[in-house]
Amino acid sequence: MGRRSYCERAGMSFFTGDDFILNENLEYNVEIINDQRVVYIDNLYKNPDRVVEYLDCCPILSHKPQDPIKGNGIDFYDGRHTITEAYDPRWFSIHQQVSVRLGMIGVHFDEGCKFNMTMLNSPPKGHWFPHTDPNSVNCIVYLNKSNNYGPGTSFYKSFDYNGGGEHSDPWCKDAVESHCILDRFNCGVFFSGSTYHAMRLVGDTFVNKRRYTEVHFLNY
């Protein structure tokens, strides 16, 4: 018999759509950051620990073309896993509610749940590639109980970056951080993709330990 994975040994290798159901009666909170609206929704998933258990069963699969001379797969592991079968349709209502609060009407979303996974081999070498996602409202759901209220996503002042890319050679030392959103477990954060932003990695929090976020891109 071959070696069994952690989730198989723990008896958690079977999951259904019920494990990805969202809570009802969600509250939308708006904060102004750097003259931009940011929307927060706490307690999104009804069973967030089951979502994490599912992700623990998944390999980290790179979603970008692999470059053997870059850092991904050597200095760190960075990938994305998409679920379409277990997608809760209430996400569409949430997207519409958020777009109204951000003043960006007419967003559309036609993808499943995308989960980013990142794990470092050593402490970060600077800021993780600050970037923009034009013509998009970005959603990030934090699923890191061990980093609850630790650094989550930072906003940055505009600058010219000449690095190798967000998912391949991401480290940058000359970025100017303007705000840091906290990594609150099971909290969703929505903001304009036109803002320079990046995940905030500090110390050894995610050295040999996975960082999980769910990401949605609402195009307009």
SVG drawing of the C-alpha trace seen along z (x, -y; Angstrom):
<svg xmlns="http://www.w3.org/2000/svg" viewBox="-30 -60 48 62">
<polyline fill="none" stroke="black" stroke-width="0.4" points="0.0,0.0 1.3,-3.4 1.8,-6.3 -1.5,-7.9 -2.0,-11.7 -2.7,-13.5 -6.4,-14.0 -6.8,-10.3 -5.2,-9.2 -7.5,-11.6 -10.6,-10.4 -11.4,-13.7 -10.8,-12.9 -14.5,-13.2 -16.1,-16.6 -19.4,-17.9 -20.9,-21.3 -22.2,-21.5 -18.6,-22.1 -18.5,-25.3 -21.9,-26.9 -21.8,-30.6 -23.5,-32.1 -26.7,-34.0 -27.5,-37.5 -24.0,-38.8 -23.0,-42.3 -21.2,-44.6 -18.9,-47.1 -17.3,-49.9 -14.0,-51.7 -12.2,-54.5 -8.6,-53.7 -6.4,-56.1 -9.5,-57.8 -10.8,-54.4 -13.7,-52.4 -13.0,-48.9 -15.8,-46.5 -15.4,-43.8 -17.6,-40.8 -16.9,-38.7 -17.8,-35.1 -18.3,-34.3 -18.2,-30.5 -20.5,-28.5 -17.8,-25.8 -14.4,-27.5 -12.4,-24.8 -13.7,-22.3 -12.7,-24.6 -9.2,-24.6 -9.2,-20.8 -10.0,-20.5 -7.1,-22.8 -4.8,-20.8 -5.6,-17.8 -4.6,-19.6 -1.1,-20.0 0.2,-23.4 -0.1,-23.6 1.5,-26.5 -1.0,-28.3 1.7,-30.1 4.2,-28.9 7.2,-27.4 10.6,-29.0 13.4,-26.9 15.6,-29.9 12.9,-31.7 12.0,-31.2 8.7,-29.4 9.4,-25.7 12.8,-26.6 12.7,-29.5 8.9,-29.3 5.8,-27.4 3.0,-29.4 -0.1,-28.1 -3.8,-28.2 -6.6,-25.7 -10.1,-26.3 -13.3,-24.7 -16.4,-24.9 -18.6,-22.0 -18.9,-23.2 -19.5,-26.9 -22.2,-28.5 -24.5,-30.5 -25.0,-33.1 -21.6,-34.5 -23.4,-36.2 -25.6,-38.2 -22.6,-39.2 -20.8,-40.4 -23.7,-42.6 -24.1,-44.0 -20.4,-44.8 -20.3,-46.4 -23.1,-48.8 -21.2,-49.8 -18.0,-50.4 -19.9,-52.4 -18.9,-50.0 -22.1,-48.8 -22.1,-46.1 -19.4,-43.8 -19.5,-40.2 -18.1,-37.0 -18.2,-33.7 -15.6,-31.6 -15.5,-29.2 -13.8,-29.5 -10.1,-30.2 -7.8,-29.5 -4.3,-30.8 -1.7,-28.7 1.8,-30.0 4.5,-28.5 8.0,-29.9 11.3,-28.0 12.9,-30.9 11.8,-34.3 10.7,-36.9 13.3,-38.9 11.3,-42.1 7.8,-42.9 5.9,-40.5 5.4,-42.1 3.0,-45.0 0.8,-45.1 -2.6,-46.2 -5.5,-44.3 -7.0,-46.8 -10.8,-46.8 -11.4,-44.6 -12.9,-44.5 -10.7,-42.2 -12.0,-39.9 -9.7,-38.2 -11.0,-35.7 -8.4,-34.9 -8.3,-31.3 -5.2,-31.3 -6.3,-30.7 -2.7,-30.7 -2.2,-34.2 -5.5,-35.7 -5.2,-39.5 -1.6,-39.3 -0.5,-41.1 -2.8,-40.2 -2.7,-42.4 -0.8,-45.7 -1.6,-48.7 1.3,-50.6 2.0,-53.9 2.4,-53.8 5.9,-53.0 7.8,-51.5 8.7,-47.9 11.3,-46.1 11.1,-42.7 10.4,-39.3 6.7,-38.9 4.2,-38.2 4.3,-34.4 7.8,-33.7 10.4,-36.3 8.3,-38.5 10.7,-40.1 10.9,-43.9 12.6,-46.2 11.8,-49.7 8.0,-49.6 6.4,-52.2 3.6,-50.6 0.6,-52.9 -1.8,-50.5 -2.0,-46.9 -5.3,-45.0 -5.3,-42.4 -5.5,-38.7 -8.8,-38.0 -9.9,-34.3 -12.9,-33.8 -13.2,-37.5 -13.7,-38.7 -12.2,-42.0 -13.2,-43.8 -11.3,-46.7 -10.5,-48.2 -7.9,-46.3 -6.5,-49.6 -4.8,-50.0 -1.3,-48.7 -1.5,-45.7 0.2,-42.5 0.0,-39.8 2.1,-40.8 4.5,-38.2 6.4,-38.9 9.0,-36.9 8.6,-33.1 4.8,-33.0 4.5,-31.0 7.9,-29.3 7.1,-25.7 3.5,-26.5 0.8,-27.2 -0.9,-30.5 -4.5,-30.2 -6.7,-32.9 -9.7,-32.7 -9.6,-35.2 -12.3,-36.5 -11.9,-39.0 -15.1,-40.9 -14.5,-42.4 -16.1,-45.6"/>
</svg>
